[in-house]
Amino acid sequence: MSKIISRRKALTNTLALTGVALIAPLVSKTALAQKAAAIPNAASETEGVSKALGYCADADKATACPNRKQAARKDQYCKNCQFYTAVSGQDHGPCQLIPGKNVAAKGWCNSYARDPKKS
């Protein structure tokens, strides 16, 4: 048994689907832009100097920072490193070892060196 759909209903459904198809990419691009804006010019964990240093943006994730598993390294974060420059009111800042990029304050890399001026 086939169900008959009126032209009005077919046209309404077509217009609704077209609207969704046109708006969906705009919404997803906006969401991605807001996420990327969270850390402007963020260092990538998989590219260039960051990758060579073993940088990971979230040092508390064991899968992201396998070299940080040692107990002695548990208090090591970019925010305590001598190469990190804190930016007031931000959870990220520039790193001298990754020029032109911002790293997360809760990040970590193999070149971590405790800054005696930071706690």
ZANU-718418 format. One record per residue (C-alpha): x, y, z. Coordinates in Angstrom, 2 decimals. Last residue first. Layout:
% residues N
x | y | z
X | Y | Z
...
This chain:
% residues 119
x | y | z
56.06 | 27.93 | 41.88
57.72 | 30.17 | 39.32
60.97 | 32.10 | 39.79
63.07 | 28.89 | 39.76
61.74 | 28.09 | 36.28
61.61 | 24.33 | 35.90
63.00 | 23.09 | 32.58
60.73 | 21.13 | 30.24
62.47 | 20.15 | 27.02
60.49 | 16.91 | 26.57
57.22 | 18.84 | 26.34
54.25 | 19.73 | 28.57
50.87 | 21.47 | 28.42
48.68 | 22.77 | 31.26
49.59 | 26.38 | 30.40
48.66 | 25.59 | 26.79
51.15 | 26.63 | 24.12
51.10 | 29.66 | 21.85
53.10 | 29.74 | 18.64
55.43 | 32.25 | 16.98
58.57 | 30.45 | 18.07
58.21 | 27.02 | 19.67
61.21 | 26.90 | 22.02
60.58 | 30.37 | 23.47
57.01 | 29.42 | 24.37
54.13 | 31.87 | 24.04
51.07 | 31.77 | 26.27
47.98 | 29.78 | 27.20
45.35 | 29.65 | 29.95
44.85 | 33.41 | 29.77
44.11 | 36.05 | 32.42
47.56 | 37.60 | 32.25
49.73 | 35.94 | 29.61
52.38 | 33.65 | 31.07
55.68 | 33.29 | 29.24
56.94 | 29.72 | 28.94
60.64 | 28.88 | 28.44
61.43 | 28.74 | 32.18
58.73 | 26.13 | 32.72
56.10 | 26.23 | 35.48
53.17 | 27.20 | 33.19
54.38 | 24.61 | 30.67
53.54 | 21.90 | 33.18
55.72 | 19.55 | 35.25
54.16 | 18.44 | 38.53
53.85 | 14.77 | 37.47
57.40 | 14.60 | 36.06
59.09 | 12.87 | 39.01
56.42 | 10.15 | 38.95
57.38 | 9.09 | 35.42
54.44 | 9.02 | 33.02
55.53 | 12.19 | 31.21
57.02 | 10.42 | 28.18
53.58 | 9.02 | 27.21
52.09 | 12.50 | 26.94
48.90 | 12.34 | 24.85
47.89 | 8.86 | 26.00
48.48 | 9.75 | 29.64
46.27 | 12.83 | 29.43
47.32 | 15.14 | 32.28
49.77 | 17.00 | 30.08
47.00 | 18.48 | 27.97
48.53 | 20.43 | 25.07
51.17 | 17.81 | 24.30
54.63 | 18.72 | 23.04
56.99 | 15.86 | 22.14
59.77 | 18.34 | 21.35
60.02 | 17.14 | 17.73
56.23 | 17.33 | 17.40
56.16 | 20.93 | 18.62
59.10 | 21.83 | 16.37
57.22 | 20.84 | 13.26
53.73 | 19.38 | 13.35
51.72 | 16.82 | 15.30
51.11 | 18.45 | 18.68
50.18 | 21.71 | 17.00
51.10 | 25.00 | 18.68
48.14 | 27.33 | 18.98
47.96 | 30.53 | 16.94
45.04 | 31.76 | 19.05
44.05 | 29.36 | 21.82
40.28 | 29.33 | 22.26
39.97 | 30.92 | 18.81
40.25 | 27.46 | 17.25
37.14 | 26.36 | 19.17
35.24 | 29.49 | 18.14
36.22 | 28.98 | 14.50
35.14 | 25.34 | 14.63
31.73 | 26.30 | 16.04
31.28 | 28.99 | 13.41
32.23 | 26.59 | 10.63
29.72 | 24.04 | 11.98
26.91 | 26.60 | 12.04
27.63 | 27.84 | 8.54
27.80 | 24.31 | 7.15
24.40 | 23.45 | 8.69
22.55 | 26.54 | 7.38
22.31 | 25.68 | 3.68
21.47 | 22.00 | 4.11
18.95 | 22.82 | 6.84
17.22 | 25.33 | 4.59
17.14 | 22.88 | 1.70
15.63 | 20.22 | 3.96
12.89 | 22.62 | 5.07
12.16 | 23.73 | 1.50
11.86 | 20.13 | 0.30
9.61 | 19.17 | 3.22
7.27 | 22.11 | 2.55
7.17 | 21.32 | -1.19
6.32 | 17.66 | -0.53
3.62 | 18.64 | 2.00
2.04 | 21.11 | -0.44
2.23 | 18.62 | -3.29
0.28 | 16.13 | -1.21
1.86 | 12.83 | -0.22
0.19 | 9.55 | -1.19
1.08 | 6.49 | 0.88
1.55 | 3.28 | -1.02
0.00 | 0.00 | 0.00
